[in-house]
Amino acid sequence: MSTRTRLVLGLVLVVVGLVWFLQGVGVLGGSVMSGVTLWAVVGPAVALVGLSLALSGRGGRPPSA
């Protein structure tokens, strides 16, 4: 997986994880997931995986010419 792909996928997972967390704790309403504790637990886990993936795709050496 390329570094750009890891970065983009990681950032998407961070956003999804945050949305799931906010739905789980009842801050974002209007969904079947709202107020369900499972999503308050799964959301941060997904966000951490995404953060790890994004950090692994953000740096490194520049490609050689």
Secondary structure, 3 states (H helix, E strand, C coil): CCHHHHHHHHHHHHHHHHHHHHHHCCCCCCCCCCCCHHHHHHHHHHHHHHHHHHHHCCCCCCCCC
